[in-house]
Amino acid sequence: MNVVLHAHHAVVPEPVLRRAEAGVLRLAQRLPRAVDATVRFAEDGAVCRVEVTARVARRRPLVAVGEARAFEGALAEALDRFEGLIARLRAARDRRVQAAQRGAD
C-alpha cells in the first residue's frame, strides 16, 4: 500500500512522519482491499491538524481527523479514530456474514 505524507503550511518533525507512516501501514493491514492512504498535516496558529484518508476498493474513502496543540497528539487522535472506523467496518461485515449464514440454514 502506498502512503503519501503531505505537510500543508507546517513543519513536521521526521519522527512524527515515520510514526504516521508506520501507524497507517499497521492499521491498513486490517483492511483487505486498501489501495492507498494520504496523511495530511496542517498547522493553523496554535492548532495542529492531522487527517488520515484511506482509499479502499469498492468503498467510500475512510477519513479520520485529529486536532491538538502538537502534531504528536493530533496524529494519535487521528490514528485512534481511523482504528475505530476499521473496527466498525469489520463488525458490520461480520454481522452480514452471520445473517447470511443464518439465512442459508
Secondary structure as GFF3:
##gff-version 3
##sequence-region A 1 105
A	DSSP	beta_strand	2	8	.	.	.	ID=ss1
A	DSSP	alpha_helix	14	28	.	.	.	ID=ss2
A	DSSP	beta_strand	34	44	.	.	.	ID=ss3
A	DSSP	beta_strand	47	56	.	.	.	ID=ss4
A	DSSP	beta_strand	62	68	.	.	.	ID=ss5
A	DSSP	alpha_helix	71	104	.	.	.	ID=ss6
###
